[in-house]
Amino acid sequence: MTAPGALTGSSYQLRCIHCGTVGRADGSNLRCDECGNLLEVVFSDLKSRDSGTLKEIWLQRRTSYAPEDSSGVWRFRELLPNLDASHLPITLREGNTPLYELQRCAEAAGVERLLAKHQGMNPTGSFKDTGMTVAASFAHQAGFDWVACASTGNTSASMAAYAAYGGMRSLVLIPEGHITWGKLSQALDYGALTCQLKTDFDGCLKLLEQIVQRKRIYVLNSINPYRIEGQKTTAIELMEQLNWTAPDHIIVPGGNLGNSSAIGKALMEMKEAGLITSLPKLSIIQAEGANALVRTMRETGGKQLVPVQAETMATAIRIGNPASWKKAVRVLQATGGTVEEVSEVEIAIAKAEIGADGIGCEPASAVTLAGLKKLVDHGFVRRDERIVLILTGHVLKDPDFTIKFHRGDLFKDTEEIRIDRRPPIILDADPDAVLKALEQHERTAK
């Protein structure tokens, strides 16, 4: 992972989001030494960048076969922290994810047009890869042999893959009984030391922060500021796909809140650098059973976190004490966005609707569509506005959820579910039986 010649990234500082103290950039501490809050990457030269030149450089790199140019993250490296001249990034060609139009979902939400940026099309099937390539690269540069994370699934899969590809070893702490087999199997296959702990995600993260005080291990959760830097390229790539015209709204799922913080950070940096002329409203949707940010905004105005005991089948956002809540509050305030919560049934219906558009996503991603419906009903989003949903995980991340929903096993009978469920039909191996089923399906669909 080394090569002569530096990547042309930006010089930066790690600065505390609360007191402004400048932190160490060597990876030994991811929190402020003075007040214990999170650190973030701060650039001093954004206004000096020529936006037209940047856009041209980024576009030209799309024809290059160099790994750092083929990556949809490192292609935008002028807005990323500098790696040393002797290091190239650990990349699996992440990013470069599609922007889809969702016609049926637009109708379901009551809007004229709806787009979805599908981060589930990354190498390990989730948005985590965009952050992991940057954070893992800085861990490798700093000489760490071990990297680690607490995870509800997607982070562990991504970290294990990038650690293996970069020649590092990985430790995964997951809450027992609250991770899908699809995600767990990825971590195992990529060689991670995987520990299922008798606690929830928040307990896993707390334990991990204790472990790294006793052994030299680099934490790759979203408390890591380099993770946020990589994840923010989702927004840069989105703006490029929209020809640098910002939409009216971007809607993001809310779990540990690193992704919404990253996307919001990118929007503010792009506006400062002159890459876009206006800020879209960024809104965050949570499951009702894991609604810490919703309660924080509604009960304290964003001044104090209101943690919850998280419970939702959308396991990727089953987090009750989100580490990046202060960053997320700042993004909401800067962009004029809002928060909303949705029920388990609303999530399942939205997931099936996204699937019916031929796209598909994991349950946590579907909160965006479910939340959009409520924002339209409340008048926060107008019918004629441009809206982009961020879909964070691939449909195959949680196939059990999908199968149980369509078989009718996910919920008891409820009048709320007014979408056609599509269970498999068991038939004799007879063409007449299949044709009869086909004809019945056609009659039902009319």
N, C-alpha and C positions, 0 to 999 in steps of 0.2 A: 504493500500500500504506500510505497514511497516512490518519488520521482523528482527529478530536478525541475526547477521552475515553479514559482508560486502561483496559486490561484489569485485572481485579482479581486479579492473581497475587500471589505471595508475595515478600517481600524475602529476600535470600539472600547468601551468600558463596561464592566459589570457594576450596576448601581442598584442599591436597595430601592424598592418601590415605595417604601414608607418614609425613611429618614434621609435617603439620598447618599448614604455612605458608599464609597467605592469599594467593591469586593475584590477578592483574589480571582484571577482567571485561570488558576492551575487545576481546577476541578476538585480541590481538597475540601471545599465547603460551598454548598449551594444556597446557604442562607446568610443573611447579614450578620456580621460579627457583633454589631452594636444592638440591634433590636430583634433579630431572629426572623424578620420578614423575608420574602422571596427576593431574589435578584433578577434583574433583566438587562439585556444587552441594549446599550445606548450608543448611537452614532452621532458624531458631531458635525458631519459634512453633508447631510442630506440635501440641503438647499443649494449646495454648490454643484450638484450633479446635473448634467445635461440630459433631460428626460428623453429627447428625441434620439440622442446617441445611444442611450441605454436600450430603448425599444429596438433599435436597429441591430445592436449587438446580440440581444436575446433572440431575435428572429433569425439571424444568420446562424447561430449555434444549432438550430434545429436540423441543419443539414450535415452536422458534424457527427462522426462516429466515436469521438473521444468519450470515455465514460463520464467525465465531468460535464460534458456538453449534452450527452444523451439523457442525463438526469434532469427531470423536471423540477428539481430543487436547485442543484448546483448550476444549472443554466442561468439562474438569477443571482449568481454569487456576488455581484457588486452590491447587493443589499444584504449580504450575509457576513458574519465575522470571518476574518482572515485565518486560514490555516497557515502553519509555517511553510516556508519555501520547500522543505524536504518532504512534505506529505501531500498525498492526494486523498480525496475522500473515499470512505467505504460506501459504495453505491451499488444498488441492485436495479438501477434505472427506474427509480421511483418517480412519482409525479406523472406528468403527461396524461392526466386523467380526463375522461370525456365530460362534455357539457351536453346534457340531454334535454329535449323538450318533452314535457309530460302533458299530453293533450287530455287524457281522461282525468288525471289528477287535477288539472286546472278547472275542469268542469265540476269536479267534486268539491273543490275549495271555493268555487264561485268567483274565479278570476279569469281574465281573458287569456292570459299566457303565463306559463310556469316553466321555469328551468331548474335543472338539478345538476349540481357538480358532484360527480360520483367518485368519492375518494376510496370507495371499496374496490376500485379497479387497480389499486396499488399492488406491488409484488406479493405481500402477505395478506392482502385482502382488506386492509383498513388504512385510514388516514395516518395511523401512527408511523408508517414508513417515512413520511416526509420529514418528520422530526427526528426519527431515529438515525437517519443517515448523517445528520449534522452532529447530534450528541455523541453517537458512537465514534465518529471521526475524531472528535476532540478528546474522547476517552483514550483512543488509540494513540493519538499524538502525545498525550500526557503520560503514556507508558503504563496504563492500567492493564493488569492481567485479567481482572474480574470486573464485570458489570452486573448490575442487579436492578430489579424492579418489583414493586407490588403491583398486582394486576387483577382485573376482572376478566382478562383473556386476550384482548387485542394487543395490548402493550407487551405481554409476555411473548406472543408469537413473533412480533416485529423485532423486539430486542434480541431474542434468541437467534433469529436469522442473521441480523447484522453483526452480532458478536461472532457467530460462527464464520461468516464470510470474511471478517476482519482479523481472525485468528485469536479471538479473546474467549474467555469462558464466561458463562452467564448463570446467575442465580435468580430463580423466579419464586416469589411468595404469592400464593393465591388463596382466596378464602374457600374452605372446603364446602363443596356442594353448591357453589354459586358461580360456576364457570361451565360454559358449554363444551362438549367433547370435541367439537371441531377446533376450537381455539386451543384447548389443552393439548390435543394431538400435535399441533404445529410446534409448540414449545418443546415437546418431547422429541420430535423428529429432528429438530435443529440442535439437539444435544444439551439443552439447559438442565441444570440441577433444579428440579421442580419440587417445591415443598408446599403441600396443602395444609394450611393452618386452620385451627378451630377458632376462627374469628371472621370478621367482615373485612372488606377492602381497607377501610380506615385503620383497622387494627393491624393489618399487614404492613401498611405504609409506616405506621408508628414504630413497629418492630424493626423495619428495615433501617429507619433513621438511627435506631439504637445500635444495630449491627455494624453500620459503617463507621461508628465511632471506635470500634474494636478491631476492625480489619480493613485493609486498604481496598475498598470496593467503590466503584463509581456508580452513582445512582442515575438511572435513565428514566425515571418518572418525569411527569411534566413540571415538577418543581425545578427541573434542570432548565436553565434559561436557553441552552443551545437547542433543546427540543422545540421550544417555542419558536426559535428562529427558523428552523426547518419547516415547521407547520404553517408558518405565515406565508410561505410561497404558494399555498393553495389559493390565497386571495390574489397574489400577483399573477398567477397563471390564469385565474378566472377573468381578471381585468383584460389581459391580453386576448383571451377568447371573445370578449365582448368589445374588442377594438377600443379598449381604454375608455369606454363610457360606462360609468358606474350604474348599477341597477338602483332601484329605489329601496329595496329590502334584501338583506341576506339573513337567512334563518338557520340557526345552528342548534344541534342537540347539546344539552348541558349535563355533564357528569362531574368530572374533576375540574372542568372549566378551563383547561389549558388550551383547547382548540379554539374556543370562542375568543379567548384572550389573544391568541396568536393571530387570528384573522383580523381582529380589531386593530392590533398593533400594526399589521401590514397596511391596512386602509389608511391609518393616520400617517404612516411613513410615506406612503405613495402620494398622498395629498401634499405633504411637506416637500417632497421631491419634485412636484409638478407633473407626476405621471397621470393623476386623475384630478379633476377639477371640483368634484363634490364627494361627500361621504355618504354612502348608503346607510340606512338604519340597520344596525345589527341587533337581532332579537334572539333570545335564548329560550329554548323550550325544554322543560323537564317532566319526568314522570311524576304523577301525584304522590307516589310513595317514596320519591327521592328528590324532594323539592326544596332543598336547602336554600338555593339562590332565590327562588320565588318568595319564600318566607322572609328571607333577609331583606329583599327590596320592599315587600309590602308591610313588614312589621317594624323595620328599623330605618327604612330609606337607604339601605346599603351601608349603614354605619357600623353594624355589628353582625357577624355571622350567626345565623340561627341553624345550628346543626340538627339533623334528624337521624332516626334509625331507618336506614334506607331499605326499601322493599319494593322490587319491581321485577317483572319477567324480562324487561329490557336490561339484561345483565351488564352491558357495556357502560350504562350510566347509573348503576346501582351503587351510588356513592352518597353518603350523608354528611360528610365533612370536607367539602371540596377545598383543596389546597390553594387553588388560584382564584378564590372568590374576589379578592380585592382587585386583581387585574380585570376580572370580568365586570365588576361594578364600574370601573373606570371606562371600559369600552362602552357599556350601556349609556353612561352619561355623556361620553364624547360624541357618540353617533346618534343619540336620541332614540335608541332602541328600547325594547321592553322585554318582560319575562312573561311566560305563560306555563301552565301545567296541564297535563292531559292524563286521562284515565287509561287503565290497562286495555279496556275494550276499544277506546279511541285509537290507541297505538296499533292494536291488531287489525282494525279496519283499515287504517291508513297504510299499513304494511301490505295488506292484500291489494289495495288500490294501486300502490306503486308497482306491485308485481303484475297487475293486470295491464299496466302500460308497457310491459316487457322489459322492465329495468331490474326490479327487485332490490332488496336491501335487508340488512339485519334489523331487528325490532327497534334498537335505539335510534337508528336513522329515521324511522318512520314518525318519530315524535315531531319532526319538522312539519310534515304535511298535516298531522293532527292539530298542531298548534296554529298553523296558518289558517285553518278553518275558523278557529276561535278569533284570531286577530281580524279576519275579514268580518265576522259577525259583530265584533265590537267596534268596527269602523276604523281600527288602527291601520289596516291595509285596505287600500281602495281597489276596486275591481280592475281598473285600467293600469295599475302600476306594474313595473317590472320587478319580478321576485325571483330569487335564486335560493333553492334549498341546498344545504350541504348534507349529502348522504355519506356517512362515515364508514360504513362497513358492508361487506359483500353479503348477498343473500344466503350463501352457503356457510356463513359463520354460525348460524343457529337453525339448522334444518328441522330439528325437533319441534320448535315453536311453530314453524310453517305447517308441518304435517298435522300437529294437534289442532291447529286452528281450522284447517279445512276438513278434518274429520269430525269436528264439533266437540273435541275433547278438552279444549283449552279453557272454556268457560261453561258454566251451566247455561241452560237456555235463557236467552235474554232478548228482549225486543229491540235492543239498541243495534244489534247486528243485522243490518239490512243490505248486506252485500252477499252476492252468490259465493258460497263456499264450494270448493272444487275437489272433493275427496276422490281417490281412485275408485273405480267401479270394478268389482270382482265378477267376471263372466266366465262362462264355458268357452273353450277354444273353438268357437263356431262363428263363421262370418256373419250369419244371420243375427246372432246375438249382438255383435259389434255394430252392425248396420242399424239395428233397432235402437241401440243406445245413441247412435249418432243422430238418428231422426228425432228422438226425444230431446236431445240437447238442442237441436235446431229449433224445435217448437218452443222450448223454454226461453231461448235467447231472443225470440222475436218480441 
